[in-house]
Amino acid sequence: MGTYRAQSAVWHFDLDAASRNLLTGAADSTARMFDVETGQDIHAWSFRSPVRCVSLAENSPLFLAVSDAVMGQPSTISFFDRRSKDLVRDIKHPTPSMKYHRAIWGPGNRKIYVCDDCAVAVYDFQNMTEIQQSKKHTKPAVSFSFSEDRTHFVTASHDHTAKLWDTVSLENLKTYETEKPVNAAVISPLKDHILLGGGQSASQVTTTRQDTTQFKLRFFHKIFEDELATLPGHFGPVNTLAFAPDGSFASGGEDGFVRVHNLEDPIIFSLGDDEEDNADEYEF
């Protein structure tokens, strides 16, 4: 249907609520705004290091971009006004050797939720001060996803877990444990399900033979923390997941494929509804 052409690898993107503008963050140290309908490159913002994450504020001209800690530059969260194109303010990581992995606007744009190498934190946007922090993850949290009502969110970490958090208190509500790094986690819009994807890339292991079972997508019960089902298909680490409003979802991996899962079989929607299901694991 169309392609939005950046100049290098695109690490992250975000759409506004009306799907009029697309914002991308890329390895060429730029964030770019595109017109969704025409594909026109509207504007590019330059940074001193690659842009790993972008997030558009709701009902506001503001957006944030997270730049990497490379080439002697500290990892920074920069805030811009997309109408004036101006930098509004920024937050530099206090530890030069560490970096921010994800940052996202909270409800009402009053807070910024951040994942870095060692913690999940909340910043007050008005004065740019850290107001909450939790170090429940033992390795970097690399993915962040809100529930539909934004009362809770899930993080995925290289410590082999995903964790569910309360948006207001930052209390760690639940933990979903696996045997491999978790690169992506999302919350179902319809059921009490958490979907995880991950796996270890070939560059991180000493053997040349990969066990493809580690790349299966995994369903967990959001409340009981039980693993409910696995879904094979990818033969490389899964790095991104997204649910559609009807419960179908897409997964993207290092095998070069994006897989769209319609899940027409109604069994997936009944997983975890009965007490007996909580102890059983299905493989599709």
N, C-alpha and C positions, 0 to 999 in steps of 0.2 A: 504493500500500500504506500510505502514511503520510507525514506531514510533521512535522518538528521546527521549530517556529516561533520564530525569533529576532526581535529588535526592529529589526534593520537588516541591511545587507549582511554576509554571512558570508564572511570571507576564508580561513578554514582550519578543518579539523576533524580529529579523530583518534578511533579506536575502541579500546577495550581488547581484549585477546586473546580474551576470551570473548564479545565483542559484547554486553555487558550495558550499558555506558555509552558515550555519545557526548559528546565535548568539542568545543566550537566556540569560535572566536575571531572577533570581529565589529567592525564599524566604529563601533558605539555604545560602544566602550571597555569591553567586557565579555568574559569567558570564561564559557560556560555549560555545565553538565553536564545531560544528558538521560538518562532511562531509555529504552533502545532499544526494549523491548517495548511499553511503554505510551505513550511520547512525553512523559512527565511532565518538566517543568522542575524539576530537583532543586535546583540552586543556581547563583547567578551571582556571579562575582568582578569587582569594579570596578577599572578602571585609569584613568590620567590621559590616555591617548591610545589610538587604535584598536589592537586586537590583531590582528597579522598572521599569527601562527603559534602553534600549540599542539602539544604532544607528551606522550603518557602514558608513564610509565616502565613497564617490564615487571615483572610480579609485585611491584608496589610501589604504595602509595597516592599517590606523588608525581606531579606533572605540571609542565611548564614552559609559559610563555606569553611570546611576544615582542611587546612593544608598540612602536609607531612613534615616530619622532623628529619630533613636530609640536607646535605650540602651546607652544614653549619647553621641552618635556619631552625628556630624552635617551632614545634607544632603549634598552630594558631587557629583559633576560631574567629573569623572575620565576619562582620555584619555590614550589609550594604543596603542602600535604598535603590531599588531597581528603576525608579522613575528618574531620580537625579543622577544615578550611576555612582554616587559618592559612597566612600567608606564612612560608616557611622561610628563604629568602635571595634575593638578587637580584644581577645583574651589570649595571651601567650602562655604556654604550659610552663609552670614554675620550675620544672626539672628538664633541662635541655635534652637529656638522653631519652626521655619518655615522650609519648605522643598520644594525641586524641585519635580514637578510631571512629567514633560516631558522635554526632550531636544533632538534636532534633528539638523543635519548638514544642513546649508543653501547651496544655489547654489555655486558650485566651492569650497566648504569646507572652505570658508573664514570667515563665521560667524556661530555662534551657536544660535539657537532660543530656548528659554527656557520659560516654564510656571511654576510658583511657586504658593504659597498660595495667593498672592495678585496682581500679575502682569504678563504681557507678556513682555519679555525682549530679547535683542539681544546683544551677546558678540562678540567681535573681537577675533578670534582664536589665532592670532599671539601674542598679548600681554595680553590676558585674561581679558580685561577691558569691562565693560558694556558701550555700545555706544548708545543704545536706550531702552526706557521703556514706557509701557502704563499700566495704572491701570483702564481700562474701565470695567473689570469684578469686581464684588463686592464680589465674593467668588472664591475658587480655580478653575483654568482652568485645566482640567484633561486629555484632548485629543487635539491632534494637527494633522492636515492633510494638505499637500500642494495640489495645483492644479497640473494638468499634466505638465504645462509649468513653474511651480514654481513662477509665478508672484504674486500669492496671496495664502493665506492659511486660514483655518477655525479652530477655537478653540471651545471646548465644556466646559461648566462650571456648577458647582452646583448652580449658581445663576439663573438657569432656562433659560439661553440664550446660543446661539451659536453666534460667531462673525466672520465676514470676515475681513481680514487684507491685506493691501498692503505689499508685501515682502520687498520693498526698503525703503519706508517711515515709515512703521509701523502705517499707518493711519487706524483707524477703519472705514471700508467702509460700512458695513451692520451689522444689528443685527436681529437675528431670535428668537422670544420670545415664550416660552412655559409656562406650569403651574407646571412642575416638573423638578428635576435636569436633566441636559443633560450630559450623560456620554461619548457619541461618536458622532462625526460629520465628514462627508466626502463629497467631491465635485465630482459630476458626471463627467466622462471623455467625455461624449457626449453631454449633455444638460446643460442648465442653472438651474441645480437642486442642492440643498443641502439636504442631507439625515441625519436625526437626530435620535438618540436612547437614551433611558434613563429610568427614573422612580425611585421611591424611594423604597428601600428594606424594608422588614418587620422589620428588626432590628432598622430602623430609625423612625418608626411610633408607636403610642401607641395602635392602634387597631390591631386586629388579622385578620380582613377581608381586603383583598387587592382588589383595583379596577383595574382590568386587562386592562382597556382602557388606563391607563397611560403608558403601555409598548408597545403601538403601535409605529411602525416606522413612521416617519413624513417627507414628502417631502415639501420643501420650494422653492420658486422661488429665485434664487441667486440674481437677480437684484432688483425685486420689493418687496422682503421680505414676500410675501404672502404665507400662507400655502396652498398647492395644493392638498395633498392627505394624507391619513393615511393607514397603512398596518398592520393588526393584526396578531397574531400568537404566540408571546412569552407571557408567563404568569409570568415573572420575569424581573427585570431590565436588559436592554440591555447595555452591556459594550463595545462592539467592533463592528465595521462595516468596510467593505472593498469592493470597486468596482472592477470589472474585466473590461478589455478594451472594451468589447462588451456591457457594460452597466448593465449586471447582477451584483448581489452583494450578500454578505454573512453577516449574523448578528449572534452574539454570546451573550447569556444571562445567568443570574444566575439560570434560570430554567433548566440548564444542556443540552441545545440544541444549535447546530449551524444550522441555516436555510439558505439554498441557494435559492435565488429568481431569477428565469429566466426571469420573466416579459415578456412573449410572447405576451401578449395583447398590441397592439400598442398604446393604449390610454395613457400609462405612458409616452411615448416619445413625445406626443403632449401636455402634460400638460404645461400651461403657454404660449403656442404659440399664443393664441388668447387673446384679451383684456378681453373677457367675462370670460375666464377661471381663470383670476387672482382673481376674486371675489368668485369663487366657490371652494368647497372642496369635493374631492372624497374620498370614502372609498372602498377599495378592499376586 
